[in-house]
Amino acid sequence: MPEQFDHGYALLIGVGESAYPRLSLPVTVKDTQAIYAALIDPDLCAYPDNKDHIRVLNNKEATRDNILEGLQWLQESAKADPEATIFVYYSGHGWLNKADNCYYLVQHDIKPTKLAASALSAEVFTEALRQIPAERLLVVIDSCHAAGMATSKDPEEIIREVEKEDTELADEFEDFQRVSPSKGFVEQLKQGKGRVVFTSSRGEEKSLIHPDGLYSIYTNHFLEALQGAGNKPGDTEVKVSNLMNHLSKAVPESVRKFYQKEQTPNFDMATEDFVIAKLKGGQGFKVWQEEQSESELTPEKQKQVVCQFLTEVEENFKHIKLFHTKQPIVITDQYIPIQVTIERRYIKLTETTWSYAESEAELRQAYALKGSDGQLPGYEAD
């Protein structure tokens, strides 16, 4: 039976749709939705699926007041639970005021003409975190996003969009610079017992989106780490160090591969290692690489899958007409297992037993009958 991570509390913030459309970052909502799904999955991180343990602020909900209210909730949760592990994930813009070197998180309800006055300053954000009395607190800030409204999946085109967007926003907000959290901000964040701070990039490096458009590269590998990519055989929990080990290698490698750019995650850890989630619901696994390789079907495994499929058909559907035949399903030993890929073509939006459109030719590709010479004995088309 999976074990629950009963002392886990998480606040996930994805700015997404900004009140000022040019600052919208749709990918940030996808990021937080994916992390939320992983956290509450009983077979993965196993956080309790309720608002007493996890809250998500996306799009219009990611306002300055709501973020501060969410941090207040974490403070109250930590006071009520001395064993609490706190996880705060912010995905959105982060800008530095050139005039005074103050850093700001740019939430949904930003006022572009009064950015410094309306944005969530590092000072206010940090002070709210300081009020959380947990001895285990992880803050992840993915705040130097690039190509918020990118429409292409071609890496070169994405980079062109990034550069164009940077130029336009630099002209509009000339007093601000889009950069990763400053060293001063990070130093403030890690003040206090049990604080760990992750940032997705350093300096002026951009947090780049994966070319498939689903998540940022950083979030993509963060999700892998929550599934145990940085763990060892026998582990049943995901620790902060496991996240660090995987992100530090995988993120730079992917960014170089897709964009020929640099993106270096930063980690500041002024405490002992601690658990941030269950691993596979507390059941653990053999090892990430072994599980990945086991998921790849070798020819022998493909034969086993086909045989298993035929056995299940024989056992469960003996008296149901399938594959457009009026004859009952025959026994397994009349089939020769072959290496195949079966593609289903739907002719209805709702999947039903009768909504597959397999032709006689497709059936011959999927199955071969002994001595049939390409014919399908007993096959009668409806």
RODOMI-602878 format. One record per residue: x, y, z of N, C-alpha, C in turn; residue in one letter. Coordinates in steps of 0.2 Angstrom, whole numbers, plus 5000, padded with zeros to 4 digits. Layout:
BEGIN
XYZXYZXYZA...
//
This chain:
BEGIN
500449945000500050005000500450065000M500350114996500650184996500650215003P501150255004501150285011501050365009E500650395013500550465012501150505015Q501250565012501750615015501350665019F501150645025500650685029500950745031D501550755032501850825034502050865029H501850855022502050895017501450955015G501751015014501351065013501651105007Y501251125002501451154996501051214994A501351264992501051324988501351324981L500951314976501251324969500951384966L501351424963501151484960501351484953I500851494948501051504941500651564938G501051614937500751674935500351674929V500551634924500151624918499951684915G499251694915498951754911499051814916E499351864913499451924917498951974915S498752024920498352074919498552124913A499252124912499552154907499752104902Y499352094897499452034892500152024890P500552074889501252064886501652024891R501452024897501851994902501651924904L501151894900500851834901501351774900S501351724903501751664903501351604903L501051584898500551524898500951454901P501551454899501951384901501951384909V501951434912502051434920501451394923T500851404920500251364923500351294921V500551274915500751204914501251174919K501751214920502251194925501851174932D501551224935501251214941500751154941T500351154936499851094935500151024935Q500751024932501050964931501350944938A501650994942501950974948501450964953I500850994953500250974957500050904956Y500050884950499750814949500250764951A500950784951501450734954501450734961A501350794964501350794972500750754975L500150754972499550724975499450654972I499850634968499850564965500050514971D499550474973499750424979500350374977P500450364970500950324968501650364966D501650424968502250464967502450494973L502250564974502450604980502050594986C501450574984500950554990500750614995A500750674992500450724997499750714997Y499450735003498750725004498350774999P497850754995497550794990496950834993D497150884997496650935000496950995001N496551055002496851115003497151135010K497151085014497451085020498251075019D498451045013499051025012499351055006H498951065001499251094995498751144992I499051204989498651254986498951274980R498551294975498851314968498551384967V498951424965498751494962498951504955L498551504951498651504944498251564941N498551594935498251654932497951704936N497351714936497051774940497051764947K497151704949497251694957497951704959E498451714955499151724957499251804958A498851834962498851904964499351914970T499551974971500051994976499751974983R499051994984498751974990498651904991D498451864986498351794987499051754988N499551774985500251744986500351754994I500351814996500451835003499951795008L499351785006498851745010499051675010E499351655004499551585004500151565009G500651615009501151615013500951615021L500451655022500151655029499851585031Q499551555026499251485027499851435029W500351445025500951395027501251415034L501251475036501451495042501051455048Q500351465047499851435051499951355051E500051325045500151255045500751235048S501351265048501951245051501851255059A501551305061501451315068501051255071K500551235067500051175069500451105069A500951105064501251035063502051045064D502351035069503051045071503450995066P503150945063503550905058503450925051E503150985050502951005043503651015038A503550995032503951015027503651055022T503951115021503551165017503951175010I503551175005503751174998503451234994F503751284992503551344988503851344982V503351344976503651344969503351404966Y503751454964503551514960503751504953Y503351514948503451514941503151574938S503651614936503351684933503951724931G503851794930504351834928504651864935H505351874934505651904940506151964937G506052024940506452084937506852114942W507352144940507852184944507752254943L507652304948507552374947508352394947N508452424941509152454940509352504945K508852544947508952604951509252584958A508852534961509052524968509252444969D509352404964509552334964509052294968N508352314968507852274972507552234967C507452174969507152114965506452114966Y506052094960505352094961505052034957Y504551994960504151944957503551974954L503451964947502952004944502351954943V501851964948501251924949500751954944Q500151914944499651934939499452004939H499252034945498952094945499452154945D499952154940500452204940500152264936I500452324938500252384935500852404931K500952404925501552414921501752484922P501352534923501552604924501852614932T501652564936501852574943502152504945K502652484941502852414942503152404949L503652444951503952444958503452444964A502952484963502452494968501952434968A501852404963501252354962501552274962S502152264961502452204960502652174967A502752114968502952084975503652084976L503852134980504552144981504952084984S505552074983505952024987505952034994A505952094996505952105003505252085007E504652095004504052075006503952005006V504151975000504151895000504551865005F505151885006505651855010505351865018T505151915019504851925026504251885028E503851865023503351825024503551755025A504151735021504451665022504751655029L505051715031505351705038504851695043R504251705042503751695047503551625048Q503751585043503551515043504051475047I503851445053504251415058504451345056P504451325050504651255048505351245048A505551185050506351175050506551145043E506051135039506251105032505751145027R506151195023505751235019506151245012L505851225007506151225000505751274996L506151324994505851374989506151374982V505751364977506051354970505751414966V506151454963505951514959506251504952I505751494948505851484941505651554938D506051604938505851674937506151714931S506551684927506851714921506651684915C505951684914505651644908505851684902H505951644897505951664890505451644886A505251684881504751674876504151654879A503851694883503251684886502651664881G502651694875502051684871502351654864M502851614865503151584859502651534856A502651534849502151494846502551434842T503151444841503551394837503851344842S503951284839504251224842505051214840K505151264835505851254832506351294837D506851264840507351304844507551364842P507751364835508051434832507551484832E506951464830506351514830506251544837E506251494842506051514849506651564851I507251554850507751604852507651674849I507451674842507351734839506751774842R506251734844505651764848505851794855E506351754858506551774864506951844864V507351844859507751904858507351964856E506851954852506352004850505952034856K505751984860505352004866505752034871E506452014872506852054876506952124874D507052134868507152204865506552244867T505952224865505352254866505252274873E505252224878505152234885505652284888L506352274885506852324888506652394886A506452404880506252474878505652504883D505152454884504552474888504752484895E505152444898505252444905506052454906F506252514904506952524903507352534910E506952534915507252544922507252474925D507052424922507052354925507452304920F507752254923508052204919507852134921Q507652094916507452024917508051984918R508151964925508651924927508451874932V508851824933508751774938508751804945S508551774950508551804957509251834959P509351894961509951914963510251874969S510951884970511251854975510951874982K510851944982510551974988509951944990G509451934985508851904986508851834989F509351794985509451724987509651714995V510151764996510451765003509851775008E509451825006508851835011508451785012Q508251745006507851695006508051635011L508751625011508951565015509151575022K508951645024509051655031508551615035Q508751585040508351545045508551475045G508251435049508451365050508051325045K508451285042508151235037507951255030G508251315028508051345022508451325016R508151305010508451285004508151324999V508551354994508351394989508551364982V508151354977508351334971508051394966F508551404961508351454956508451414949T508051424944508151384938508751414933S509051464935509551494931509951544935S510551564932510951614935511051674931R511151734934511251794930510751814925G510951824919510551844914510351784909E510551724912510251664908509551654908E509251634903508551624902508251554904K507651554907507351484909506951464902S507251424899506951414892506451354892L505951364887505451314887505651254883I505451194885505551134881505251144874H505651124869505351134862504651094861P504451044865503851014864503251064866D503451114870502951164872502551154878G502751094881502351074887502551114893L503151104895503451134901504051174900Y504251214905504951234904505451174905S506051184902506551134903506651114910I506751164914506851154921506251114925Y505651134923505151094926505051024924T505251014917505250954915505750904919N506250924920506750884924506650884931H506250934934506050934941505550884942F505150874937504650814937504950754937L505450744933505850684933506150664939E506450714943506750714949506250684954A505650714954505150694959504950624958L505050594952504950524950505550484952Q506050514954506650474956507250474952G507250514947507850514942508550524946A508550554952509150574955509250524961G508850474962508850424967509250364966N509350324971509750264970509350204972K509550144970509150084972509050074980P508450064982508250054989507950114992G508050174989507750234991506950234991D506650264996505950264996505650334997T506150384997505950454998506350494993E506150554991506450604987506750654992V507350664992507650714996507850774992K508050834995508250894992508850874988V509350834990509950814987509850784981S509350734981509150704974508850744969N508550794971508250844966508850884963L509350904967509950944965510350904961M510450834962510950794958510650794951N509950784950509750774944509650844940H509450894943509350954940510050984937L510550974942511251004940511550974934S511350914932511550884926511150884920K510450874921510050864916509850934913A509750984917509551054914510051084909V510651084911511151114907511251074900P511251004901511350964895510750974890E510150974893509550984888509551054885S509751104888509751174885510351174880V510851144881511451144876511151104870R510851044871510651004866510151044861K509651074864509051104860509251174858F509651214862509751284860510451304859Y510951264861511651284861511751344866Q511351344871511451404876511651374883K511751414888511851394894511251414899E511151364903510651374909510851334914Q511051364920511351334925510951344932T510651294934510251294940510651314946P510351354951510751374957510451344963N510851314967510551284974510951314980F510551344984510851364991510551334996D510951295000510751245005511151255011M510851285016511151305022510851265028A510751195026510451155031510651085030T510451035034510550965032510050945027E510150895023509750865018509050845022D508550855018507850825021507450805015F506950765017506450735012505950785010V505750785004505350835001504650794998I504750734997504150694995504350614995A503750574995503850504995504150484988K504450434987504650404981504250344979L503850354973503350304971502850284977K502650334980502150314986502450284991G503150294992503550264998503750194996G503550164990503750094989504450094986Q504750154983505350154980505350114973G505950104971506050064964506750044964F506850004959507549974958508050034957K507950064951508350124949508050154943V508150224943507850254937508050224930W508650214929508850194923508550124921Q508550084926508250014925507550014923E507150064927506450064925506350094918E506750144916506750174910506850114904Q507350074905507550024901507049974900S506749954906506249904906505549924903E505449994902504850024899504950014891S505550004889505749994882505649924880E505149904875505049844873505549814868L505949764871506349724866505949684862T506249654856505849604852505549544856P505849524861505649464865505049494869E505149554872504549574877503949594872K504049614866503549624862503149564860Q503449504859503149444858502749424864K503049434870502749424877502049464877Q502149524875501549574876500949544871V501149524865500649504860500349434863V500749394866500449324868500049344874C500249384879499749404884499149434882Q499149474877498549504874498049454871F498349404868497949354865497649314870L498049294875497749254881497149294884T497249364885496749394888496149404884E496249404877495649404873495249334873V495649284873495349214874494949204880E495249234886494949214892494349264893E494349324891493849374893493349384887N493449374881493049394876492849334871F492749274874492649214870491949214866K491549254869490849254866490649324864H491149364863490949434860491249434853I490849464849491149474842491649534842K492249524840492749574840493049574833L493349624831493749634825493249614819F492649634819492149624814492149554811H492149504816492049434814491449404818T491149364814490549324817490749264821K491349244820491649184824491849204831Q491749154835492049164842492849164842P493149194846493849194846494149124847I494649104843494949044844495549034849V495748984850496248974855496949004853I497349014858497949054857498449014853T498548954853499048914849498948914842D498348944839498348954832498649014830Q498849054834499249124833499949114833Y500349144828501049154829501149224831I501449234837501649294840502149334835P502049394833502449434829502549504832I503149534829503249604832502849644828Q502349684832501949724828501849794832V501549844829501249904832500549904830T500149904835499449914833499149984834I498950014829498650084829497850074828E497550114833496850114833496550174829R496150164824495850224821495150234823R494950294826494350304829493850334824Y493250304824492750334819492250374823I492250374830491850404834492250444840K491950494842492350534848492350484854L491750454855491750404861492050344860T492550314864492850254862492350194865E492150154860491750094862491950034858T491749974860491949914857491849914850T491349954847491249954840491550014836W491950054840492150114836492850114833S493150054833493750044830493650024822Y494050054818494050044811494650004808A494649934810495149894807494949864800E495349864796495249834789495449764790S495249724785495549654784496249654783E496549704780497249714779497649724785A497349774789497649784796497649724800E497149684800497149624804497649574802L497849574795498349524793499049554796R499149624796499749644799499849634806Q499249624810499249614817499349544819A499049504815499049424817499249384810Y499549334812499749284806499449214809A499049184805498849114807499249064803L499349004807499748954804499448924798K499848914792499548884786499048924783G498948984784498349024781498549054775S499249064773499449094767499149164766D499049194772498849264771498049274772G497749214772497049214772496849214780Q496249234781495949234788495449184788L495549114790495049064790494449084795P493849074792493349084797493149154797G493449204793493349274794492749294790Y492249324792491649344788491549414790E491649464785491549534786490849544787A490649594792489949614793489749654787D
//
